Amino acid sequence: MFRWLDVDFHFLWPCGPVPLSRSSTMAPRRIGQILVDLGFLTDDQLQIVLDEQEQQPGALFGKVAEDMQLVTDEQLIQALAEQMGMQTVSLEDAKLEPEVMEKISETMAQLYRCVPIQFEGNTLTIATCDPQNLNIQDELRTFLGYDIKILVATEADVNKTITKYYDSEAESVEKLVAELAEDEELKAAASLLDNEKFNITDAEALADSAPVRKLLNMVLLLAIKDHASDIHFEPFEDEFRIRIKSEGVLYEMVPPPRHLAFAITTRIKVMANLDIAERRMPQDGRIELMVGGHPVDLRVSVLPTIFGESTVMRVLDRSVVNLSLDNVGMDEDMMSRFRSAIDRPNGIVLVTGPTGSGKTTTLYSTLSELNEISEKLITTEDPVEYDIDGIIQIPIDSDAGVTFASCLRAILRQDPDTILVGEIRDLETAEISIQAALTGHLVFSTLHTNDSPSTVTRLTDMGIQPFMICATVEAILAQRLVRRICTGCREKTRVSSDLLMELGMSREEIEATDYFKGVGCEKCNNTGYKGRIALFELMILNDTIREMIMHNASTDELRDQAQSDGMVILREFGMSLARDGITTLDEIVRETVVDG
């Protein structure tokens, strides 16, 4: 019997902690051998499980043995505990204190598959059913600011405890915000710092306080869980607004008390290693987190406003991107033409579109396809969003003099075959990219233009001569992202007159095809949308278009010729997706414009 929190916790095995049978300096024994040593498996059963595991690539030995009903959950946990050098605990009859349970939010408990069971001094003891996740201890220490001690419990015990002690309706941002609004001590501490002359030590103490930490942790985890791209913290005269951009649309959360604006902003600045005393100048920083075992980068921008500092976090979650060109969403004909363009030994391929239109994902997917042992690929990006094995990736650092132009010059001395320039921002970068293409390199880059034909005009406006564009640019791909209709609540819809006017179509034309919308359900958080898909417009520079560029043809003329050559404009590509029931006409109108 083991006593915690003045309540008896019974270990699953009367002998208490399982002793380590090997020195901690030696490599841990395999879980199968430990199960045999503990008498839970025979040698013959061990071989049977190993044979079955070979038929299930990637499957864990313990899971296979449990599925075959050769070991129980309790036996598997005991073996894992011995392997990891940890203690086991039973949560079946445990009575946990509310003050302890509040140390970890429900979202965090579900993400890390753990529950808090004791808090003493500055040490939080948790029980987890995933002891092999070696990142839990470090990640929770980063989020919570406590020392973390880990015990091992069964998955059933952890799940039952989460269900029993966490109330999904109560454990929410709304409840936490209400509690913060009623916290007079916190309000008094915040009011002392609400002026230009403040004590930095007091500011750091307030930013590090448990309520502020908990609110920010909850917002971050919810945003990452919902695959949000940006988190906005916006100060106004009478409120402090938090908005999350998910699938290209901003959603407002319950605003925290206005007096906590400074504390929350300061907490973010501390996490991003920014100067908390500087409140008059813009600042940029970076927060690196490990969430659920995978890295998440938060790019932080702090901007002074008349009512305080506005903060935006760009969420770069490397686990949510599938870097395969087959999955970007092009149709078969367009994909064939795009692959022909990227298979050339030299030239420039440009991807255009506004911020957040999926350009980076398309380029990374393209590089992943070209990433072979026989090719040297180098990228220069601001920032480097995702790590790709086999590719040399260089981050831009303007403060250190590492710009796209200077970096590109250095890259050309590294004997590359393919180069990715994160963005062509000025004439110097454009000229070096063109020189790279002329000297036998394949160059990829991005521009912010409305469509493919207008990219040519953008390059000439930057100062690039038309003959240089004709000599180097092979293809221009414009793209947008639109939201997918949720498959759980999709139904037919009648198109409104306003939408018909936006589309320039008659009622007879539109009613020849069924169109759909999502009415909202639990699966899509009542938005009617779930996920996003890309719209593409690919312009291949053939001899005709090159001749037109040499004669300074207008954007409209280039567009008309490209369409004659088979280019599908963004609006048409989107309409085909709407006819297939993948997205809505509202999304197409919102993300595309009538050309020419």
N, C-alpha and C positions, 0 to 999 in steps of 0.2 A: 504494500500500500504506500502510495506516494502522496504527500500533502501539498496542495497548492491553493492559494487564495482562501484559506480556511475551509476548503472543500476537498473531499477525498477524490483523487483521480486514481483509478485502478489501472496499472499497466496491463497491457494485453497478456503479458507473460509474467508470472509470479516472481521469476528470478530478477525482475527489474531490468536495468539497462543491459543490453546484450554486450558481452565483452568482445573486444576486438581480438581475433585470434592471430593477427599478424601485426608486425610493427608498422606504425604509421608511415615509416619511411619507405615501405615496400609498395609496389603497385597493388591496387585492390584486386581481390579475387573476383572471378566472374560470378555473376549472380546464380548461374546454374550450379556451380560447384558448391556455393554456400548453401543452397537448398538441399543438396545431397548431404553435406556435412551436418546440417541441422536435422536430418532424418525426414525431411518433407518429400524428397524424391529418391528413387533408387537409381542406380547407374543406368539400368535399362530404360527407365522413364526419361532420364536426362537425354539419352540418345534419341528417343522418340520425339522429344520436343525440339531438339536441334534439327532433326530431319524435317519436321514440320515448319520450323522457322526458315529453312532454306527455300521453302515454297512460297514464303510471304516476305519478299524483299522489303526491308525497312521496318519490319515488325520487331518489337522488343521481346526478348526471351520471356520475361515475366508475364507479359500480356498473353503470349501464346500459351504458356503453361496454364494460366488461369482460364483461358477460353476452353482449353481441353479438359478443364475440371480436375487437373492433377494437383493443384495447390489452391488454397483459399486466399482471399484478400489479406487476411491477418498474417498468414504465413509469408506471403510475399513482402509485406511491410516489414516483418521481423528480419527477413533476409536483407532487404534494402538498408535497414538501420544498421545491421552489422557491417555491410559493405561500405557505408558512408561514415561509420563511426558515430552514430547518433543514438539518442534514446527514443523509445516509443511511448505513446500515451493513448489512452482510450478516452474518447469524448462522449461516450454513450450516456453516462449519467452525470456528466459535468454540469455544474451551475456556474456560468461565467458572469462576471460583474459587468453591468452596462458601461461603466467608466472605462473598462478595458476594451470592450467591443468597439467603442467609439474611436479607438486609436486607428482602426483600419476601416475604410468605407466598404460598402457592399461591392462596389465596382472593383475595388482593389482586391478584395477577398476572392471574388470569382476569377479575376485575371490571374492571380498567383496561386489559386487553389489552396488557400490557407485561412486560418482563423487565429486571432490573438487570444491567449489564455492567461497571461500574467504580465503585469507591468510593475517593475520594482527599480527604484533609482532612475536610471536612464536606459534601462534594458527592457525591451519588449520581447516576451517569449511567444512564439507562434507555433502552431501545429500545421504541418503541410502533408499532403499525400504525394508530393512531387519532390522528394529530397534530391533527386538527380539533377534538378535545375539549380546549378551552382550559382546562378546570378541572383536568386531570390534575396539572399542576405544583403548583398551590395545595393541592389535596386531599392529595397525597402528602407535601407539606411539613408540613401540619398533622398527619397521622397519624404520620409517621416522625421529624420534627424535623430533617431534613437539607435542604440546598439541593438542588434537583433540576435536572439538565440532561437535555434530551430529544433523542434521535436517532430517526430514522424507519427502520423495517424493514417488510418485507412481512408480510402476515397469516400466510402459510404459515410463514415463518421464526419468527415469534413463537409460533405454536401448536406447532411442532415443538420449540422450545426449552423451552417450559413442560412438554411431555410428557417430554422427555428429562431435564430437571434436577430436576423436582419429582416426588417419590414420594408419591402420594395417601395411602398408608397411613402414611408416615413424617411427612409434613407435617400434623400434627394437634395439637389441644390436648393430647392425651394425651402425645405426645412432648415437647412444650414444657414441660409440667408436670413430667415426669420429669427433664428437664434442669435446671429451676429447683430441684428438690429436692436435686440433687447439687451445686449451686453454693455452695460453702462461703464464698466471698467475699461473695456476696449475703446469705447467712444471717447472717454476722458483722455486716454493715452494718445489717441489719434488727434484730438483737438489741440494738444500741446505742440504738435508738429506741423500744424496747418499754417505755416508762414514761411517766409523766405529764410529766416534765421532759425535753424533747428539743430538739435544735438544729434550728430551722426550715430553715436552709440545708442541713443534712444530709438532712432529710426531703424537701426539694424535689429534691435530687440523686438520692436513691434512687427517688423517684417518676418521675423523668425518665430513669432508667437504661434501656438498650436492652431487657433481658429483661422488665421490667414493661410498657414500652410495647408490646412485641410481643405479650405475652399479652393485654393489654386490647384491642389492635387486632384480634386474631384473634377474641376473644369478640364484640366489637361487630359486625364484618363478618359473622360467622356468623349472629348474631341478625338483622341486617338482611336478609341473604340468605334466611333462613327465614321472613321476615315476622313475627318475634316482636313481641309487644306490650309485654313488660316483661322486664327483666334484673335478677335479684336477687343481691346480694353479701351473704352472711350469715355473721357471725362466731359461732363456738361455742367451747367450752372447748378442744377438741382438733382442730378442723378449721375451714376457711374454705370455705363452700359457695357455688357459683355455680349458679343455676338460671335457666332461660329459659322464659318463658311463650309458648307458640305454640299458636294455635287454642284458647285458653282453658284449656290444661292446662300445668302446670309440669313441665319435664324437667330433671333434674340433669346437669350436666357433671362431668368429672373434676375433683375439688377441687384447687386449687393448694396449695402448702405453707402451713401455718398461719402461719409467720413472715412471709409476704408480705401478710397481711391489711392491715396498716397502710399498706404501700407502695401497694397497689392502690387502697385507699380514698383515700389522699392524691392519687394520680394523677387519680382521678375528680374530686376537689374542686378540683384545679388547673385541669382542663379546664372545670369549671363556674364558675370564678371565685368559689369559696367560701373561707372563712377556714380554712386548714389548721391553725391553732393552736387553733381552737375545737373541742373534742372533748366538751363537756358539754351543748351545746344542739342541738336539731334545726336543720337548714339545708335550704333549697330553692334550686335553681339550674337553669341551662339550658345545654346544650351544642348548638351549631349546627354541623352538619357538611354537607359536600357529598360524597355518595358516588355514584360512577358518573354524575355530572352532574346529580343531582337532590338537593334539600335534605332533610336528615333532622334533626329536632329531638329531642333527648333531654332529658326533664324529670327532673331529679335530686332525689331526696329522701334526706337523710342523717339517721339517727336513732341516738342513743347507746343502747347496750345494756350489759349487765354484762360482756360479753366483747369490746367494741369497738364500732365504728360499723357499723350495718346500712345498706346503700345500695340503693336501687331506682331504676332508670332506666325511664321510660316512653318507648317508641319511637314517634315520630310520623313515619311515612314517607309523605310525600304522594304517592308514585308508585304506591302499591298500592290506592288508593281510586278506584272508578269511580262518580262522582257522577251517577247517573241513577236517577230514581224507578222506571223500568221494570225496573231490575236489582236492586232491594232484596229481591224474593222474595214479594211479595203475590200472591194469586190474582186473577183478573180481577174478581170481584164485590167483594172487599175494596178493590182499587185504585180501582174506580169510586166507592165510598162515601168513601174517603179523599180523592180528588181533589175530590169535591163539598164536603167540609169545608174544604179549603185554598183553594178558589176563592171563599170568602165574603169580603166586603169588610172585615169586622171580626169579632172574637171571639178565643177562646184555643184553641189546639190543643196538647195535652200529649203528650209521649212519655215513657213510664216504663220502668223496668227497672234492674237493678243495674249497677255499673261494668263496662264491657267488654261490654255487651250490644248494642252497635251503634247506640245512640240518636243519637250525633253523626253517623254516616254517613247515617242516615235523614233527619235534619233538614237536613244539607247537601244531600242529593239533592232534598229538597223545595224548599229555597231556590233551587237551581239551576234547577228547573222554573219557579219564579216570577220568576226574574231576567230582567226585560225592561227595555228602555230607558225605558218609560213608568212604571216603578215604582221607588220609593226604598226600598231594603232596608238595614237597619242591624242589626248583631249586637253583643252584648257577651258575651265568652266568657272562661273561665278553664281552660286557655289557648286562644288562637286556634290551632286545630289545622291548618287548611288554608286557603290563600288562594283566594278566589273572585273573579275579575274582575267588577267592576260592583257589588260589595257593600261597604259601609263596615263594617269589622270592628274592634272595640275590645277590647283586652286588659284584664282585671281586674288591678289592682295595689293590693292591700289596704294595703301599706306607704305608698303615696302617697295613700290615701284614696279610691281608685277602686274602689268596691264595685258590686255589681249594682244596688243601690237608687239610689245616687248617679248612676251611669252612666245608668240608665234615665230618671231625671228629665231629664238633659241631652239624651238621645236624643229625647225628646218635643218638644224645642224645635228639632229638626232637620228637621221636616216629613217624617217617615217614613210610608210606607204599610204596610210589614211590618217587624216587630221580632222578633229572636231573643234571648231571655234564656237564657244558658247553663244556669242552674239556679235554680229557686225554692227558696231555702234558708231563708227566714224570712218572717215576716208582712209586714214592710215591702215586700219585693220582690214578694210576692204581691199586696198591695194596689195597688201602682203598676202592675203588669201588668194588673190588673182595670180600673183607671182608664183605662189606654191602650186596652183593648178597648172600653170604654164610650164613648170619644171617637173611635171610628171607625178604630182600627188593628187589623190582624191580628197576633196575638202568638203566637209559638211558644216553648215552654220544655220543661224536663225535670224529672222528680221521681224519687226512688228509692222505688218501691212494688212490691209483688209482682204486681199485676195491675191491669187498668183500673178495675173497680169500687172497689177499696180506695183509689184516688187521691182519690175524693170524700171519704172518711173522713179521709184525710191532710190535705186542705185545710181541712176543718172543725176538725180538731185544732189546726191552725196559728192558727185564730181567724177564718177567713173565714166570713161569714154564708151560709147555704144559698141565700138569694135572689140573692146576688152570683154564686155559682157557676152558678145556673140562667140568669142574665142574660148570662153571658160565655162559659162553656166550651162549645165546639161538639163536640169529639171528644177521646177519650183512647185513645192507642195504646200498648199494652204489648208488649214484645218481649224475646226471648232469642236467643242464638246457639247452635247445635248444630253438631257436626262432620259433614261429608259423608263418606259411605263412599267409599273409594278405588276408582275404576273399574277400576284395574289388578289388583285382587285380591278383588273382590266375589264372595261366594258365599252360597247359602242357608244358613240356620241354624235350629236348633231352640231355641225359647224356653224358658228354665229355669223351674222352679217358683217360685223366688224372684222372678223378674221378673214372672211371672203374678200373684203376690200383690201386688206393688207397683202393677201396672196395674189390679188389681181385675177381672181377666178370667178366664174359664174356659179350659181346654185346647181345648174344642170351638170357642169363639169365635176364639181366636188362630190355630188351625190352618186356619181357613177362608181365610187369606191367607198368601202366602209372605213371609217376612221375611229380611233379608240382614245380613251383616256383612263387614268387610274382614279377611282373614287376615294381612295384612302383606306388603309387597314393597319393592323398592328405590325405587320411585316415591314411596312414602309414608313412607320411613324405618322400615318395619316397624311402623307404628302402626295400619294399617288405615283411616286417615282421611286425607283430603286436601281442605283448604279447609273453609269453614263456610257455613251458610245460616241465615237468620233465621226464628224463629217469631213470629207476630203475633196480637194480640187487639185488635180495634178496637171500641170502644163509642161509638156516636153518641148524643148526648144529645137524644132526641126529647121530645115533650110529656109522654109517660107517665113517663119517667125523671125529668124535671124536677119533675113533681108529686110523685114519690116522694121526691126529695131535699128538697123543701120540707117534707115531713112526716117528715124525719129517718129515712128507711128505712135498714135495716142493709146492710152490704156484701153479705151473702148474698141479700137480697131484690133489691138492684140487679142482682146477677149473674144471678139467675133471670129477671128481666124482660128484661135485655139479651139473654140467650140466646133467649128467646121472640121477641125482635125480630130474631133472625138473627145475633147475635154468636157467633163461633167462639172458644172458649177456647183458651189456649195448648196444653193437653194434646191437645185434638182436632186442632188444626192440626199438631202434631208427629206424631200418629198417622197422619195422611194422608200426611206425608212418608215415614214408615217403611214404610207400605204400598206407596208408589211406589218403594221401594228407594233412597231418597236418603240417609237416615240410619238409625241403629239405635235399637232400643227402649231400650237402655241410656242413650243420649244423651237421649232424651225423659224418662226417669225422673229422670236427673241434673239436668235443667234446669227441670222443671216439677213442680208439686205437685197433689195431688187437691184440688179446690176444694169449699168448702162442706162 
